Amino acid sequence: MAYVDWMIKGPELGTCNCDWGCPCQFDARPTRGNCRAVVALRVDEGHFGEVRLDGLKAAAILAWPGAIHEGHGEALAIIDERADKQQREALLKILTGQETAPFATIFNVVAAMTETFHEPVFAPIEFEVDQEKRRGHFSVAGIIDVKSEPIRNPVSGEEHRAKLVLPHGFEYIEAEFASSTAKTMGTIENDWTGRHAHFCMLHMGPNGVIH
């Protein structure tokens, strides 16, 4: 099947309610039996057909009553208010797994396991990350406030560094693990501290991660 030619490249900060490391990364069940996630990304370079996406940001709040692969999820997408109509449509198609080979990207996997898609929000998104330092922050006023910092040794308090390499991953090839504090309000509510976070560089198209 032929898909629209699209590509996005840029940093992502993903957080969830699981303990550091996130069992999903190892095909295991979520720490607390359910999965709740808050993620954001910035497209440093990208396009959807002829539509340029450079510099735009997006975020999402996701929730499943059990493990992701069991389905019945719900999702709220937030798109950079600076995006024009064509850019908004393009980003929503990418984020909802359209114009993508089945299960080739994290977006397609999430969409396949989600049954409730709330109306998208178009708003300013603050997004700052430093993958090397494992520090970052993203927010959408009145909806999302997420911070991430290095995992710390419980005895010494020193920063603990952990990386994961997934050669055949559908989200990233390599990620830095960290600790997140997240609060979301409104449609899907969350509130946690000291849970999983990962920093990675997204680089993908309709057939999956670009190596």
C-alpha positions as CSV (number, residue, x, y, z in Angstrom):
1,M,0.0,0.0,0.0
2,A,1.3,3.5,-0.9
3,Y,1.3,6.1,1.9
4,V,1.7,9.8,1.9
5,D,5.4,10.7,2.1
6,W,5.9,12.1,5.5
7,M,8.8,12.4,8.0
8,I,9.4,13.9,11.4
9,K,12.7,14.4,13.2
10,G,13.1,16.0,16.6
11,P,13.2,15.5,20.4
12,E,10.5,13.8,22.5
13,L,9.9,13.6,26.2
14,G,7.7,10.7,27.2
15,T,6.4,10.1,30.8
16,C,4.1,7.5,32.3
17,N,2.8,6.3,35.7
18,C,5.1,3.3,35.8
19,D,8.2,3.0,37.9
20,W,11.5,4.1,36.4
21,G,12.4,2.1,33.3
22,C,8.7,1.4,32.3
23,P,7.9,-2.3,31.9
24,C,6.4,-1.6,28.4
25,Q,10.0,-1.2,27.1
26,F,10.5,-4.8,27.9
27,D,7.1,-6.2,26.8
28,A,6.1,-6.6,30.5
29,R,2.8,-5.5,32.2
30,P,2.6,-1.9,33.6
31,T,3.8,-1.4,37.2
32,R,0.3,-0.5,38.5
33,G,-1.8,-2.6,36.3
34,N,-2.9,0.3,34.0
35,C,-1.1,2.7,31.7
36,R,-1.3,6.5,31.8
37,A,1.1,8.6,29.8
38,V,1.8,12.2,29.0
39,V,4.2,13.0,26.1
40,A,5.4,15.9,24.0
41,L,7.6,16.4,21.0
42,R,9.1,19.1,18.8
43,V,9.5,18.7,15.0
44,D,12.8,20.2,14.2
45,E,12.5,19.0,10.6
46,G,9.5,17.4,9.0
47,H,6.9,17.3,6.3
48,F,3.6,15.6,5.3
49,G,3.6,15.5,1.6
50,E,4.2,19.1,0.6
51,V,3.2,20.5,4.0
52,R,6.2,21.6,6.1
53,L,6.1,20.9,9.8
54,D,9.4,22.4,11.0
55,G,9.4,24.0,14.4
56,L,5.9,22.8,15.4
57,K,5.1,21.1,18.7
58,A,2.6,18.5,19.8
59,A,1.6,16.8,23.1
60,A,-0.8,14.1,24.1
61,I,-2.4,12.6,27.2
62,L,-3.1,8.9,27.0
63,A,-4.8,6.3,29.3
64,W,-5.6,2.6,29.3
65,P,-7.5,0.7,32.0
66,G,-4.9,-2.1,31.7
67,A,-1.9,-2.9,29.6
68,I,-1.7,-1.0,26.3
69,H,-2.1,-4.1,24.1
70,E,-5.4,-4.9,25.8
71,G,-6.9,-1.8,24.3
72,H,-9.9,0.4,25.3
73,G,-7.6,3.5,25.6
74,E,-8.5,7.2,25.4
75,A,-6.4,10.0,24.0
76,L,-6.3,13.8,23.9
77,A,-4.0,15.4,21.4
78,I,-2.7,19.0,21.7
79,I,-1.4,20.7,18.6
80,D,0.7,23.8,18.5
81,E,-1.7,26.8,18.0
82,R,0.8,28.3,15.5
83,A,0.1,25.5,13.0
84,D,-2.2,26.5,10.1
85,K,-5.1,24.4,9.0
86,Q,-3.0,22.1,6.7
87,Q,-0.3,21.6,9.3
88,R,-2.9,20.8,12.0
89,E,-4.5,18.2,9.7
90,A,-1.0,16.8,8.9
91,L,0.1,16.5,12.5
92,L,-3.2,14.9,13.6
93,K,-2.9,12.3,10.8
94,I,0.6,11.4,11.9
95,L,-0.2,11.3,15.6
96,T,-3.3,9.2,15.1
97,G,-1.3,6.6,13.1
98,Q,-2.8,7.4,9.7
99,E,-0.8,7.1,6.5
100,T,1.4,4.6,8.3
101,A,2.1,0.9,7.9
102,P,0.3,-1.2,10.5
103,F,2.2,-1.1,13.9
104,A,5.2,0.6,12.2
105,T,5.3,3.6,14.6
106,I,4.4,4.3,18.2
107,F,1.6,6.5,16.9
108,N,0.0,3.7,14.9
109,V,0.3,1.3,17.8
110,V,-1.3,3.7,20.2
111,A,-4.1,4.5,17.8
112,A,-4.9,0.9,17.2
113,M,-5.3,0.4,21.0
114,T,-7.4,3.5,21.6
115,E,-11.2,3.6,21.3
116,T,-11.9,7.1,22.5
117,F,-10.3,10.1,20.8
118,H,-11.2,13.4,22.4
119,E,-11.5,16.5,20.3
120,P,-8.0,17.9,19.8
121,V,-6.9,21.1,21.5
122,F,-5.0,23.8,19.7
123,A,-3.0,25.8,22.2
124,P,0.5,27.2,23.0
125,I,2.9,24.4,24.1
126,E,6.0,25.1,26.1
127,F,8.7,22.5,25.5
128,E,12.3,22.5,26.6
129,V,14.5,19.4,26.9
130,D,18.2,18.6,27.4
131,Q,18.6,14.9,26.7
132,E,22.2,14.8,27.8
133,K,21.3,16.2,31.2
134,R,18.0,14.3,31.4
135,R,16.2,17.5,32.2
136,G,13.1,18.8,30.6
137,H,9.7,20.5,30.9
138,F,6.6,20.8,28.8
139,S,3.3,22.4,29.6
140,V,0.0,23.5,28.2
141,A,-1.8,26.1,30.3
142,G,-4.6,24.6,32.3
143,I,-4.1,21.1,30.9
144,I,-0.5,19.8,31.3
145,D,2.5,20.4,33.5
146,V,5.3,17.9,33.3
147,K,8.9,18.1,34.6
148,S,11.7,15.6,34.3
149,E,15.0,15.2,36.1
150,P,17.7,12.6,36.5
151,I,17.0,9.5,38.5
152,R,18.9,9.7,41.8
153,N,20.7,7.1,43.9
154,P,18.5,6.7,47.0
155,V,21.5,6.5,49.3
156,S,23.9,9.1,48.0
157,G,21.5,11.3,46.1
158,E,23.9,11.3,43.1
159,E,22.5,11.3,39.6
160,H,22.0,7.8,38.1
161,R,22.3,7.5,34.4
162,A,20.5,4.7,32.4
163,K,20.1,4.3,28.7
164,L,18.1,1.8,26.6
165,V,18.8,0.7,23.1
166,L,16.0,-0.9,21.1
167,P,17.5,-1.8,17.6
168,H,14.0,-2.7,16.3
169,G,11.9,-0.2,18.3
170,F,8.9,1.5,16.8
171,E,9.4,4.7,18.8
172,Y,13.2,5.2,19.1
173,I,16.5,3.4,18.8
174,E,18.1,4.9,22.0
175,A,16.6,6.7,24.9
176,E,17.8,8.3,28.2
177,F,15.8,7.3,31.2
178,A,14.8,9.8,33.8
179,S,12.3,10.6,36.6
180,S,9.1,12.5,35.9
181,T,6.5,14.7,37.8
182,A,3.3,15.1,35.9
183,K,-0.1,16.8,36.4
184,T,-2.9,16.9,33.9
185,M,-6.2,18.5,34.3
186,G,-9.6,18.4,32.6
187,T,-10.4,15.6,30.1
188,I,-7.9,13.0,31.4
189,E,-6.5,13.7,34.9
190,N,-3.2,12.5,36.2
191,D,-1.0,13.4,39.2
192,W,2.3,11.6,39.9
193,T,5.9,12.2,41.2
194,G,9.0,10.1,40.8
195,R,7.8,8.0,37.9
196,H,9.2,6.9,34.5
197,A,10.4,9.4,31.8
198,H,12.5,9.0,28.7
199,F,14.2,11.4,26.3
200,C,14.8,10.4,22.7
201,M,15.2,11.7,19.2
202,L,12.3,10.7,17.0
203,H,13.1,10.1,13.3
204,M,10.3,8.3,11.5
205,G,8.1,8.0,8.5
206,P,5.2,6.0,7.2
207,N,7.3,2.7,7.4
208,G,8.6,3.2,10.8
209,V,11.8,4.4,12.6
210,I,14.4,5.7,10.1
211,H,17.8,4.2,10.8
